[in-house]
């Protein structure tokens, strides 16, 4: 099954794609790759195609059609699509949204050399620009396609990259993809997105000695993967900010056991 990967700006999508290619043999199709394919087919440079895209929305749809075609023509290849909307256009795919807190995203892009096209004066400036870009993209996709890009129900897996290394995120993504692929078509249709969030992002970074003593006698109940507890906590969301609504004890046990994630449900 193909993987479609999207997410917040600064969430680490490109790094994970490189790991999937270098360590697991996936072929990457990013929006840029698809644009180059179209430009080559049209006998244009990528710059010329980009200029056309600024004045005519039909080229956005051409990218979408090309994404669909590439997926259909390569059903047996290990492909990952690093694209904002590939989750909508690739029919048979494991749909992943990579989430990250706005503060960490801003730190990443501020310290990353992204050229003159994407520059920031400070981390605070990066936060403002990232927030504005996300709002602009959301409006654009609503206008072009009627899609709510940030609606988690569009995806099979929402994976929090705020406090985890790319190598771990890649392993978790592939584990969850295999579990999803093993489901029947009926189970997939009835399933809800799995949301895996770092306990630290929910405001519990460490435990006091008193808390450790109180929790010492409570047994662990991790999921088979050992990455998160079986129990599900409830969270609310405001943009890229997550707040714990119910299940604080579960989160504390995950911190005690050194688990990188807790499984969440939106309320």
GUGU-856068 format. One record per residue (C-alpha): residue number from 1; residue in one letter; x, y, z. Coordinates in steps of 0.1 Angstrom, whole numbers, plus 5000, padded with zeros to 4 digits. Layout:
N
NUM / A / X / Y / Z
...
***
This chain:
267
1 / X / 5000 / 5000 / 5000
2 / X / 5012 / 5035 / 4992
3 / X / 5018 / 5060 / 5020
4 / X / 5006 / 5096 / 5017
5 / X / 5023 / 5119 / 5041
6 / X / 5012 / 5154 / 5049
7 / X / 5012 / 5176 / 5081
8 / X / 5020 / 5208 / 5097
9 / X / 5048 / 5230 / 5084
10 / X / 5080 / 5221 / 5102
11 / X / 5068 / 5187 / 5113
12 / X / 5096 / 5168 / 5096
13 / X / 5080 / 5153 / 5066
14 / X / 5110 / 5156 / 5043
15 / X / 5133 / 5139 / 5069
16 / X / 5110 / 5110 / 5073
17 / X / 5107 / 5106 / 5035
18 / X / 5145 / 5104 / 5032
19 / X / 5145 / 5077 / 5059
20 / X / 5118 / 5058 / 5041
21 / X / 5138 / 5060 / 5009
22 / X / 5173 / 5053 / 5024
23 / X / 5164 / 5026 / 5049
24 / X / 5133 / 5010 / 5035
25 / X / 5135 / 5014 / 4997
26 / X / 5105 / 5037 / 4992
27 / X / 5103 / 5060 / 4962
28 / X / 5094 / 5095 / 4970
29 / X / 5069 / 5116 / 4950
30 / X / 5067 / 5151 / 4964
31 / X / 5048 / 5180 / 4949
32 / X / 5080 / 5193 / 4935
33 / X / 5088 / 5159 / 4919
34 / X / 5053 / 5158 / 4903
35 / X / 5057 / 5194 / 4891
36 / X / 5090 / 5185 / 4874
37 / X / 5073 / 5155 / 4857
38 / X / 5045 / 5177 / 4843
39 / X / 5070 / 5204 / 4832
40 / X / 5090 / 5178 / 4814
41 / X / 5059 / 5163 / 4797
42 / X / 5049 / 5199 / 4786
43 / X / 5084 / 5208 / 4775
44 / X / 5086 / 5236 / 4801
45 / X / 5111 / 5244 / 4828
46 / X / 5098 / 5242 / 4864
47 / X / 5101 / 5280 / 4867
48 / X / 5078 / 5284 / 4837
49 / X / 5053 / 5259 / 4851
50 / X / 5053 / 5277 / 4885
51 / X / 5046 / 5310 / 4867
52 / X / 5016 / 5295 / 4849
53 / X / 5003 / 5281 / 4882
54 / X / 5002 / 5316 / 4897
55 / X / 4977 / 5327 / 4870
56 / X / 4957 / 5296 / 4862
57 / X / 4943 / 5271 / 4888
58 / X / 4940 / 5244 / 4862
59 / X / 4976 / 5235 / 4868
60 / X / 4968 / 5226 / 4905
61 / X / 4943 / 5201 / 4891
62 / X / 4969 / 5188 / 4866
63 / X / 4992 / 5181 / 4896
64 / X / 4963 / 5162 / 4913
65 / X / 4955 / 5142 / 4882
66 / X / 4992 / 5133 / 4878
67 / X / 4994 / 5122 / 4914
68 / X / 4964 / 5099 / 4908
69 / X / 4979 / 5086 / 4876
70 / X / 5013 / 5078 / 4892
71 / X / 4996 / 5059 / 4920
72 / X / 4974 / 5039 / 4897
73 / X / 5003 / 5030 / 4873
74 / X / 5025 / 5017 / 4902
75 / X / 5003 / 4996 / 4924
76 / X / 5030 / 4972 / 4934
77 / X / 5058 / 4998 / 4941
78 / X / 5066 / 5011 / 4976
79 / X / 5057 / 5048 / 4971
80 / X / 5054 / 5076 / 4995
81 / X / 5037 / 5108 / 4984
82 / X / 5050 / 5139 / 5002
83 / X / 5022 / 5162 / 4992
84 / X / 4996 / 5184 / 5009
85 / X / 4966 / 5167 / 4992
86 / X / 4978 / 5133 / 4980
87 / X / 4957 / 5117 / 5008
88 / X / 4927 / 5128 / 4988
89 / X / 4938 / 5118 / 4953
90 / X / 4957 / 5085 / 4959
91 / X / 4929 / 5059 / 4962
92 / X / 4947 / 5031 / 4980
93 / X / 4970 / 5047 / 5006
94 / X / 4978 / 5048 / 5042
95 / X / 4970 / 5084 / 5051
96 / X / 4994 / 5100 / 5076
97 / X / 4992 / 5135 / 5091
98 / X / 5024 / 5146 / 5109
99 / X / 5016 / 5170 / 5137
100 / X / 5039 / 5193 / 5157
101 / X / 5035 / 5221 / 5182
102 / X / 5037 / 5255 / 5167
103 / X / 5066 / 5264 / 5191
104 / X / 5088 / 5235 / 5181
105 / X / 5079 / 5239 / 5144
106 / X / 5090 / 5276 / 5146
107 / X / 5123 / 5266 / 5163
108 / X / 5130 / 5240 / 5135
109 / X / 5124 / 5263 / 5106
110 / X / 5142 / 5292 / 5122
111 / X / 5174 / 5272 / 5127
112 / X / 5170 / 5254 / 5093
113 / X / 5186 / 5269 / 5063
114 / X / 5157 / 5272 / 5039
115 / X / 5171 / 5299 / 5016
116 / X / 5159 / 5335 / 5010
117 / X / 5124 / 5323 / 5000
118 / X / 5117 / 5312 / 5036
119 / X / 5135 / 5334 / 5061
120 / X / 5126 / 5346 / 5096
121 / X / 5138 / 5373 / 5119
122 / X / 5131 / 5354 / 5151
123 / X / 5114 / 5324 / 5165
124 / X / 5084 / 5346 / 5173
125 / X / 5084 / 5358 / 5137
126 / X / 5085 / 5322 / 5125
127 / X / 5055 / 5313 / 5147
128 / X / 5035 / 5341 / 5132
129 / X / 5045 / 5333 / 5096
130 / X / 5038 / 5296 / 5100
131 / X / 5004 / 5303 / 5116
132 / X / 4995 / 5327 / 5087
133 / X / 5007 / 5302 / 5061
134 / X / 4986 / 5274 / 5076
135 / X / 4955 / 5296 / 5076
136 / X / 4962 / 5307 / 5039
137 / X / 4966 / 5271 / 5028
138 / X / 4934 / 5260 / 5046
139 / X / 4914 / 5287 / 5029
140 / X / 4929 / 5278 / 4995
141 / X / 4921 / 5242 / 4998
142 / X / 4886 / 5250 / 5009
143 / X / 4881 / 5273 / 4979
144 / X / 4897 / 5249 / 4953
145 / X / 4884 / 5216 / 4966
146 / X / 4860 / 5221 / 4995
147 / X / 4885 / 5201 / 5017
148 / X / 4893 / 5207 / 5053
149 / X / 4930 / 5199 / 5053
150 / X / 4934 / 5200 / 5091
151 / X / 4904 / 5178 / 5098
152 / X / 4920 / 5147 / 5115
153 / X / 4891 / 5125 / 5103
154 / X / 4907 / 5126 / 5068
155 / X / 4936 / 5105 / 5079
156 / X / 4944 / 5070 / 5092
157 / X / 4972 / 5081 / 5115
158 / X / 4980 / 5113 / 5132
159 / X / 5015 / 5111 / 5145
160 / X / 5030 / 5138 / 5168
161 / X / 5066 / 5146 / 5159
162 / X / 5071 / 5173 / 5186
163 / X / 5093 / 5152 / 5209
164 / X / 5103 / 5121 / 5189
165 / X / 5133 / 5114 / 5167
166 / X / 5125 / 5109 / 5130
167 / X / 5138 / 5073 / 5132
168 / X / 5112 / 5064 / 5158
169 / X / 5085 / 5082 / 5139
170 / X / 5094 / 5062 / 5107
171 / X / 5093 / 5029 / 5126
172 / X / 5059 / 5037 / 5142
173 / X / 5045 / 5048 / 5108
174 / X / 5054 / 5016 / 5092
175 / X / 5042 / 4995 / 5121
176 / X / 5008 / 5012 / 5120
177 / X / 5007 / 5009 / 5082
178 / X / 5012 / 4971 / 5084
179 / X / 4985 / 4969 / 5111
180 / X / 4961 / 4989 / 5089
181 / X / 4969 / 4969 / 5058
182 / X / 4960 / 4937 / 5077
183 / X / 4924 / 4949 / 5083
184 / X / 4895 / 4939 / 5061
185 / X / 4879 / 4965 / 5039
186 / X / 4849 / 4967 / 5062
187 / X / 4872 / 4973 / 5093
188 / X / 4890 / 5000 / 5075
189 / X / 4858 / 5018 / 5065
190 / X / 4845 / 5016 / 5101
191 / X / 4878 / 5026 / 5117
192 / X / 4886 / 5059 / 5133
193 / X / 4919 / 5077 / 5129
194 / X / 4946 / 5067 / 5154
195 / X / 4960 / 5097 / 5171
196 / X / 4994 / 5093 / 5189
197 / X / 5006 / 5122 / 5209
198 / X / 5037 / 5127 / 5231
199 / X / 5028 / 5130 / 5268
200 / X / 5050 / 5161 / 5269
201 / X / 5028 / 5178 / 5244
202 / X / 4999 / 5173 / 5268
203 / X / 5017 / 5192 / 5296
204 / X / 5032 / 5163 / 5316
205 / X / 5069 / 5162 / 5310
206 / X / 5081 / 5146 / 5342
207 / X / 5069 / 5132 / 5375
208 / X / 5078 / 5142 / 5411
209 / X / 5092 / 5117 / 5435
210 / X / 5058 / 5117 / 5453
211 / X / 5040 / 5109 / 5420
212 / X / 5064 / 5081 / 5412
213 / X / 5058 / 5066 / 5446
214 / X / 5020 / 5068 / 5442
215 / X / 5021 / 5052 / 5408
216 / X / 5046 / 5025 / 5417
217 / X / 5020 / 4999 / 5425
218 / X / 4999 / 5004 / 5394
219 / X / 5006 / 4978 / 5367
220 / X / 5015 / 4988 / 5331
221 / X / 4991 / 4980 / 5302
222 / X / 5009 / 4989 / 5270
223 / X / 4997 / 4982 / 5235
224 / X / 5014 / 4952 / 5217
225 / X / 5038 / 4976 / 5200
226 / X / 5050 / 4989 / 5234
227 / X / 5049 / 5024 / 5221
228 / X / 5018 / 5037 / 5240
229 / X / 4993 / 5025 / 5266
230 / X / 4962 / 5006 / 5255
231 / X / 4939 / 5030 / 5272
232 / X / 4928 / 5061 / 5252
233 / X / 4929 / 5097 / 5266
234 / X / 4906 / 5125 / 5255
235 / X / 4921 / 5157 / 5241
236 / X / 4908 / 5190 / 5226
237 / X / 4926 / 5210 / 5200
238 / X / 4929 / 5246 / 5191
239 / X / 4951 / 5249 / 5160
240 / X / 4984 / 5232 / 5168
241 / X / 4977 / 5233 / 5206
242 / X / 4965 / 5201 / 5223
243 / X / 4949 / 5201 / 5257
244 / X / 4942 / 5171 / 5279
245 / X / 4905 / 5168 / 5286
246 / X / 4904 / 5134 / 5303
247 / X / 4929 / 5106 / 5312
248 / X / 4956 / 5124 / 5331
249 / X / 4965 / 5093 / 5351
250 / X / 4970 / 5074 / 5318
251 / X / 4994 / 5101 / 5306
252 / X / 5013 / 5100 / 5339
253 / X / 5017 / 5062 / 5337
254 / X / 5031 / 5066 / 5301
255 / X / 5056 / 5091 / 5315
256 / X / 5065 / 5068 / 5343
257 / X / 5071 / 5039 / 5319
258 / X / 5090 / 5061 / 5294
259 / X / 5065 / 5055 / 5266
260 / X / 5069 / 5080 / 5237
261 / X / 5031 / 5083 / 5230
262 / X / 4996 / 5081 / 5243
263 / X / 4967 / 5072 / 5222
264 / X / 4941 / 5100 / 5220
265 / X / 4906 / 5107 / 5210
266 / X / 4893 / 5142 / 5200
267 / X / 4865 / 5157 / 5220
***
